Amino acid sequence: MANEIANIERPMYYAISNYGNENVTEWAPSFAQSWRTSLDVQWGEHTNSFYNVQSNFIRNQVKREVAGPGGFNDPDMLLIGAVDDMTKEE
């Protein structure tokens, strides 16, 4: 797929989503513009939403040196206004 994308004659944003598995930060920066570094954020009954967001944030920092202009670590989503168990500060 990377070879085909390289042959496209227009700008393209390519995002890898494998939930941070398979050492994605080792190989994705060579051809993608973003790559998931963590699992989906879980929320709902019996779930600590802030813990999940915080966990993804921390996991995103592990390979921060590979991110920069043209390529970014993607920790998944922000739960702004989506859950009731997080404070505004969280």
Secondary structure, DSSP 8 states (H G I E B T S, - for coil): -HHHHHT-SS----EE-STT-TTHHHHGGGT-SEEE-S-----STT--HHHHHHHHHHHHHTTGGG-BTTBEEE-----TTT-SSS-S--
